[in-house]
Amino acid sequence: MAHAFGQGHRTLEAEVEQIRSEARRRFGGFVRETVNPGSYFRERDWRLVDKRLLARAAEIGLLQFSLPTHVGGAGRDKFAWGVVVEELARLSLDPGFSVLVDTTVEIAEVLLSGDGQELIERYVPDLVAGRRFVALGAYESKDPYDYECTARLEGGEWVLSGTKHFVTGGLAADLFVMFVRDEASNDILAFVVEKDDPGVAVIPLETMGLRTMGLAQVVLHDVRVPGWRQVWHADALSRFNTYARGRRIMTACGITGALHGVIENCVQALSSRRRSGRRVLDYPNVERSIGEMRMLLEASRATVHRALDGTRSPDRDAFFDEFATVAKHHAAESAVRIGQLVMNLQGGEGYISTFPWERFMRNVLGMIGGQGSQELLLMQLGQRTIVGLEGKRVREDAAELSVAKLADSWWALHAAEAVVSDPAGEFAETARSVVSAAGLASADTAPGLHGELVAFLDRAHAMAKAVRSGQAPDVMPRGPEGLFPGRLEGVAWAAWSWLACAIAQETGLLARLLRPCTVKEAAADLPEDFTRDLLTLLVGASLVHTDTHGRYTIDQRLEQALMGGPRTSAFATRLRRALTRTAHLRTGTTAAGRELMAGCGDESPVLADVLVNSSLGRLEGLSDLLVTPGARVGCAAGDGARSAAALARNIPFASILALEPRQTAPNATGDVRVETRACDLDGFEEDDGLALAWLPTAGLPTADLRRAITACAAALVPGGWIVLPNPLPPKRPIGAAAARLELELAGWTEPAQGGVEALLEEAGLGLVRTVWEDAVLGIRLTAARRP
């Protein structure tokens, strides 16, 4: 879509999209890697957002984004900050996170506007650095001039008494900004109260939703505060109205971001459902409902962005913002209606707390405070929305699959080399199937070309090794130009482009291209000519594009795989695995360890995320077992405890037991606690009492897999589940053949079709099913339950 109407003109939407992209690039990985893991269980058990997240948010510049530069902030305006809050709410699975981050920023600005320098110096630096958390107390369900929370001056100190009945973040706060009524003048005053001041009591507040926001009542019983803690000398009510004006906009931003996320998730959840042989998404009533949701979202975004744009106006009212009020009201009303539509579309799932729809409905209730007929327009909009959302996912998948297809060519070249080098070798038969699937004729693998192919692959692996060791060459070595005839030349160029992609990912070049870069900017520590050669190949493979200024940027469809988080680590792992396995094919060796097995190592975070946030509701009773005191999760991945650590981050209130045939590296699990048992993958015992057993199957011969499943089944508590990440071969013939070769190099023998399910049933387990699969990742999750 074009965003320019004429020379020098830039639309508001274009500006919003630029800031959203920046927010994803700078903060998206933090939200997905740090905030989202464990969010389901925090909400379920009324646990607060960890205050350490605020410190982390400060470390990455999130808290400082819109604060003034003289206190260490970045000085960005409220328009940009509102868009960031909206994007945070879209990405975050914890509705409390974006709210608490924004209230910290807004209240810090309240203190900065105060009359006392000592107060600013004492508290603001800690807030900016995330070392302390502040909440604001104003609500008493009555007119401010009738506040029961009062202040009286006694001997140079103020004495505060009363109750604030609804304080956001009160349970987590180290200090409070309290708005009270002066008993003498009836004026509204504001003071900073520390939680440890004598007479302060914080009482948890149980509510329908917003359970991670630390809602509380704060009781003040003759709390004595020094005069320097008075924020303003008079008329704090006007200052509060200024604060409320900003909060209305930011609340609307958060609601709008959450609406965007829930609509995307709803359409995705419905995309695989069928009724009467027809996709649910093809029914006109479903199209109409999604069309109405889209209308409400775009109307909310329009009002929110109009209100944000108004914050830059010099004529803005200092105490009341009508656009902010409209935005807040419309966003809240839209949220309720969208919640009803989602509940209708999801049916019974909408009422089950392990699915996100019920939680969304509870949380949004807390935020309340012409051409063609209208029906036709809604239906058309619904159709376009479905196509757009599905197309977005298809395009993102297609971008990753385009890299996978380049990898197919990389495998084909190595298979062609192996067929000639060792025609009777252990992997020769499977290598021949790869060569055949790649469409290479016997002439392409003739001995006369073999020497050139070996030399070409020698150069490729030598370059990769040099880059990994920090010794990147000044320029890329000779590629396939002029070396090979016919079909083999095209395969070689695709393989060479894949290697450029793998090196660009390994060196961070791809991540740097999330924003437009010159060659020099993209190079960073790499030689500039070497970087230019890489970029030329990536442009030729349509993975990178150039703009009119000669700058390079990544194909937007690949952003999902590069912006940080579990998906990014899985993407990097697939590239690294192909490079490593093909090196093993050249030497005729198999790899020790399971870190690079499908579903293990750095692919495990995305699977643990899927388990908790997408599949938990399909594993009956598991969520209850996982929050039972003393609950245990067993991990038989054998990948140096990486999978166990990923499970621990996503299931934070259960203990994790990892079976590790080899000694794990120190600090292998990072900041989470994992118990390891030095034994084979069939080392679980009956008295382990596991609520969940996690067993990646890649690399396990059938006999070993049978023993491991049997041990897992015996160790499960009644009603416990075993989940097996299984390799899912691509549908592309060459991709499927390459996947078989890769798994053989890992020592894996492919079970017969349905073999994994048969082994689960043989172990006495029931409810055997596939709960999730992803063709791009090449993994499916098979689950079974102990009766």
Buried (B, 14 or more C-beta within 10 A) or exposed (E): EEEEEEEEEEEBEEBBBBBBBBBBBBBBBBBBBBBBBBBBBBBBEBBBBBBEBBBBBBEBEBBBBBBBEEBBBBEBEBBBBBBBBBBBBBBBBBBBBBBBBBBBBBBBBBBBEBEBEEBBEBBBBBBBBBEBBBBBBBEBEEEBEEBEBBBBBEEEBBBBBBBBBBBBBBBBBBBBBBBBBBEEEEBBBBBBBBBEBEBBEBEEBEBEBBBBBBBBBBBBEEBEBEEEBBBBEBEBBEBBBBBBBBBBBBBBBBBBBBBBBBBBBBBBBBBEEEEEEEBBBEBEEBBBBBBBBBBBBBBBBBBBBBBBBBBEEEEBBEEEBEBBBBBBBBBBBBBBBBBEBBBEBBEEBBEBBBBBBBBBBBBBBBBEEEEEEEEEBBBBBBBBBBEEBBEBBEBBBEBBBBBBBBBBBBBBBBBBBBBBBBEEEBBBEBBBBBBBBBBBEEEBBEEEBBEBBBEBBEBBBEBBEBBBEEEBBEEBEEBBEEBBEEBBBBBBBBBBBBBBBBBBBBBBBBBBBBBBBEBEBBBEEBBBBBBBBBBBBBBEBEBBBEEEEEBBBBBEBBBBBBBBBBBBBBBBBBBBBBBBBBBBBBEEEBBEBBBBBBBBBBBBBBBBBBBBBBBBBBBEBBBEBBBEEEBBBBBBBBBBBBBBBBBBBBBBBBBBBBBBEEEBEEEBBEEBEBBBBEBBBBBBEEEBBBBBBBBBBBBBEBEBBBBBBBBBBBBBBEBBBBBBBBBBBBEBBBBBBBBBBBBBBBBBEEBEEEBBBBBBEEBEBEBBBBBBBBBBBBBBBBBBBBE
